[in-house]
């Protein structure tokens, strides 16, 4: 594949000259443009036949009986909670180490998020700490498949079922990821909990610009999603407009306008066709990163458990503690390499201040403060990847030299 070169925001070049290697680039081409154009010319641009086809194809891809398309993953997560009846006075267990939408949707429903720390290896919820967070008010768990790496669903589900708690998978980043359950490889989204929620934001492996999807094996939950996403309307537009008889719809509950457009769905259908190719390419690039960065002392690489196959939505490395995260990222950006800091911690943001102590969420905070995400996208070529690796190695080498000098100075002071 030919790498796509882009500039920094608003077209500015890197500080040192040259072009920035972006953190991510969606793979969109003539096929997606033609699909969107056809919808525009069809005259039906809102939720309609393309959305229905996209839902059917996505459900088949992940092995789910039902799939419901919505405006984005945040709305998908909110509808999941709403359909389960989560509300005021309820508690929902999740991780602080996630994009803030994971916690926000719990607050949208009037419920309280209860944060559990992560495993330092996978950056996912530490299932060993799950049971201690459960109270008589716990109604659900939101398990995040962070950066596309599957959460330990076998262990998590055993705890949840033992306590009669619903499970929602925040699979925003995990389209195309797989997990081995009962000796069989299955797609994330089958689902393995009660509901799985996906994002099609441009940072994800496949995109519709914005967009989301809920999958479930429960027909009643799927019915609720469809009512809630369209104002509680009893008859979908596609049925009403296709009928040869006059139909008067009813509004049976207070719903939302969380619909996906047919233009987005048409693009999504083309993206689904690309997904196997995209996953294969990303896994190859992740493997090459591991090979090139594997012998650098102090640099912790991502860990993929034997029961997981990540789609490598992001490639996250943990810097040595002595390295300043922001300074390292700025140095790489000055060299034309965009990175992102480790995943945010919700409890460090104003709306959730005090929701967790440093001791309770220590691994989450360490991951945010010492990890960085390196560029990874299907169009990346080996030359760009080599450039990234060389820059990271140089940063670590400079840090090692500085540490050595500091050590010598300390020894001299002790002698004097």
Residue pairs with C-beta under 8 A, 6 or more apart in sequence:
1 281
1 378
1 379
1 380
1 381
2 379
2 381
3 379
3 380
3 381
3 383
3 384
4 25
4 377
4 379
5 19
6 19
6 20
6 22
6 25
7 13
7 19
7 20
8 14
8 20
8 338
13 19
13 20
13 336
14 20
14 333
14 334
14 335
14 336
15 333
15 334
16 334
16 335
16 336
17 336
18 336
19 336
20 333
20 336
20 337
20 338
21 336
21 337
21 338
21 375
21 380
21 384
21 387
21 388
22 338
22 375
22 377
23 203
23 338
23 339
23 340
23 373
23 375
23 376
24 202
24 203
24 314
24 375
24 376
24 377
25 377
25 379
26 202
26 207
26 377
27 274
27 278
27 377
27 378
27 379
28 207
28 267
31 270
31 273
32 266
32 267
32 270
32 271
35 266
35 267
35 269
35 270
36 263
36 266
36 267
38 266
39 45
39 50
39 262
39 263
39 266
40 263
42 262
44 262
45 261
45 262
45 263
46 237
46 259
46 261
46 262
47 69
47 230
47 236
47 237
47 238
47 259
47 260
47 261
47 262
48 237
48 238
48 262
49 238
49 262
50 262
50 263
50 265
50 266
50 269
51 69
51 259
51 260
51 261
51 262
51 265
52 238
53 265
53 269
54 69
54 260
54 265
54 266
54 268
54 269
54 272
55 67
55 68
55 69
55 213
56 67
57 269
57 272
58 64
58 67
58 69
58 189
58 198
58 213
58 215
58 268
58 272
59 65
59 66
59 67
59 215
61 187
61 189
61 272
61 275
62 187
62 188
62 189
62 190
62 191
62 196
62 215
63 186
63 187
63 189
63 190
64 189
64 190
64 191
64 196
64 215
64 216
64 217
65 216
65 217
65 219
65 222
66 215
66 216
66 217
66 218
66 219
66 221
66 222
67 213
67 214
67 215
68 79
68 213
68 214
68 215
68 222
68 225
68 226
68 229
69 211
69 212
69 213
69 260
69 265
69 268
70 76
70 79
70 211
70 212
70 213
70 214
70 225
70 229
70 258
70 259
70 260
71 210
71 211
71 212
71 229
71 258
71 259
71 260
72 199
72 200
72 201
72 210
72 211
72 212
73 101
73 170
73 172
73 197
73 198
73 199
73 200
73 201
73 212
74 101
74 104
74 105
74 212
75 212
75 229
75 256
75 258
76 197
76 198
76 199
76 212
76 213
76 214
77 101
77 102
77 105
77 142
77 168
77 170
77 197
78 105
78 108
78 109
79 214
79 224
79 225
79 228
79 229
79 256
79 258
80 168
80 195
80 197
80 214
80 225
81 92
81 105
81 106
81 108
81 109
81 111
81 140
81 168
82 109
82 224
82 228
83 195
83 221
83 224
83 225
83 228
84 139
84 140
84 166
84 168
84 194
84 195
84 221
85 139
86 92
86 106
86 109
86 111
86 139
86 140
87 109
87 110
87 111
88 109
88 110
88 111
89 110
89 111
89 137
90 109
90 110
90 111
90 112
90 137
90 138
90 139
90 140
91 111
91 112
91 113
91 114
91 135
91 137
91 138
91 139
92 106
92 111
92 112
92 113
92 114
92 138
92 139
92 140
92 141
92 142
93 113
93 114
93 115
93 116
93 130
93 133
93 134
93 138
93 140
93 141
93 142
93 165
94 102
94 103
94 106
94 113
94 114
94 115
94 116
94 125
94 141
94 142
94 143
94 144
94 170
95 102
95 115
95 116
95 117
95 118
95 124
95 125
95 144
95 146
95 364
96 103
96 115
96 117
96 345
96 346
96 347
96 348
96 352
96 355
96 356
96 361
96 364
97 117
97 118
97 123
97 144
97 146
97 343
97 344
97 345
97 346
97 361
97 363
97 364
97 367
97 368
98 144
98 146
98 170
98 343
98 344
98 346
99 172
99 343
99 344
100 344
100 346
100 349
100 351
101 172
102 142
102 144
102 170
102 346
103 113
103 115
103 346
103 351
103 352
104 351
106 112
106 113
106 142
107 113
107 351
111 139
112 137
113 346
113 352
113 355
114 133
114 135
114 138
115 346
115 347
115 352
115 355
115 356
115 360
115 361
115 364
116 125
116 126
116 129
116 130
116 133
117 126
117 129
117 360
117 361
117 362
117 363
117 364
118 124
118 125
118 126
118 146
118 363
118 364
118 367
119 125
119 126
119 363
120 318
120 363
120 366
120 367
121 303
122 146
122 149
122 151
122 152
122 303
122 305
122 308
123 146
123 147
123 149
123 316
123 343
123 367
123 371
124 143
124 144
124 145
124 146
124 149
124 150
124 151
124 152
125 143
125 144
125 151
125 152
125 156
126 363
127 152
127 155
127 156
127 159
130 141
130 156
130 159
131 159
131 163
134 159
134 163
134 165
138 163
138 165
139 165
139 166
140 165
140 166
140 167
140 168
141 156
141 160
141 165
141 166
141 167
141 168
141 193
142 168
142 169
142 170
143 151
143 153
143 156
143 167
143 168
143 169
143 170
143 193
144 151
144 170
144 172
145 151
145 169
145 170
145 171
145 172
145 173
145 174
145 177
145 188
146 173
146 343
147 173
147 302
147 310
147 312
147 313
147 314
147 316
147 343
147 373
148 173
148 174
148 176
148 177
148 205
148 310
148 311
148 312
148 313
148 314
149 177
149 302
149 304
149 308
149 310
150 174
150 177
150 178
150 179
150 188
150 305
150 307
150 308
150 309
150 310
151 169
152 305
152 307
153 169
153 179
153 181
153 192
153 193
154 181
154 307
156 167
156 193
157 167
157 192
157 193
160 166
160 167
160 193
166 193
166 194
166 195
167 192
167 193
167 194
167 195
168 193
168 194
168 195
168 196
168 197
169 188
169 189
169 191
169 192
169 193
169 195
169 196
169 197
170 197
171 177
171 188
171 189
171 191
171 196
171 197
171 198
172 197
172 198
172 199
172 201
172 204
173 199
173 204
173 205
173 311
173 313
173 314
174 188
174 189
174 198
174 311
174 313
175 188
175 189
175 198
175 200
175 204
175 205
175 206
175 275
175 311
176 187
176 188
176 205
176 206
176 275
176 276
176 278
176 279
176 311
177 187
177 188
177 308
177 309
177 310
177 311
178 185
178 186
178 187
178 188
178 308
178 309
179 185
179 186
179 188
179 192
179 307
179 308
179 309
180 186
180 306
180 307
180 308
181 192
185 309
186 192
188 196
189 196
189 198
189 213
189 215
190 196
190 215
190 217
191 215
191 216
191 217
194 216
194 218
194 221
195 214
195 215
195 216
195 218
195 221
196 214
196 215
196 216
197 212
197 213
197 214
198 212
198 213
198 214
198 215
199 211
199 212
200 206
200 207
200 208
200 209
200 210
200 211
200 212
200 213
200 264
200 268
200 271
201 207
201 210
201 211
202 209
203 313
204 313
205 275
205 278
205 279
205 282
205 311
205 313
206 268
206 271
206 272
206 274
206 275
206 278
207 267
207 271
208 260
208 264
208 265
208 267
208 268
208 271
209 264
209 267
210 264
211 260
211 264
211 265
211 268
212 260
214 222
214 225
216 222
216 225
226 236
227 233
227 234
227 252
227 253
227 255
228 253
228 255
228 256
228 258
229 255
229 256
229 257
229 258
229 259
230 236
230 237
230 255
230 256
230 257
230 258
230 259
231 251
231 255
231 256
231 257
232 251
232 252
232 253
232 254
232 255
233 249
233 250
233 251
233 255
234 249
234 250
234 251
234 252
235 247
235 249
235 250
239 247
240 247
240 249
277 378
278 378
279 311
281 378
282 311
282 312
282 313
282 376
282 377
282 378
283 309
283 310
283 311
283 312
285 312
285 315
285 376
285 378
285 380
285 385
286 302
286 310
286 312
286 315
286 376
288 382
288 385
289 301
289 315
289 374
289 376
289 385
289 389
290 301
290 302
292 385
292 386
292 389
293 299
293 301
293 317
293 389
293 392
293 393
294 301
296 392
296 393
296 396
297 396
297 400
298 319
298 320
298 322
298 396
299 317
299 318
299 319
299 320
299 392
299 396
300 317
300 318
301 317
301 318
302 310
302 315
302 316
302 317
304 310
312 376
314 340
314 373
314 376
315 373
315 374
315 375
315 376
316 342
316 343
316 371
316 372
316 373
316 374
317 371
317 372
317 374
317 392
318 342
318 367
318 370
318 371
319 325
319 328
319 370
319 371
319 372
320 370
320 396
320 399
321 370
322 399
322 403
323 370
323 395
323 396
323 399
325 341
325 342
325 369
325 370
325 371
325 372
326 341
328 372
328 395
329 339
329 340
329 341
329 372
331 391
331 395
332 338
332 339
332 388
332 391
332 392
332 395
333 339
335 391
337 375
337 387
337 388
337 391
338 375
339 372
339 373
339 374
339 375
340 372
340 373
341 368
341 371
341 372
341 373
342 367
342 368
342 369
342 370
342 371
342 372
342 373
343 367
343 368
343 371
344 368
345 361
345 364
345 365
345 368
346 352
346 355
347 353
347 354
347 355
347 356
347 361
347 364
348 365
348 368
356 364
358 365
374 388
374 392
375 384
375 388
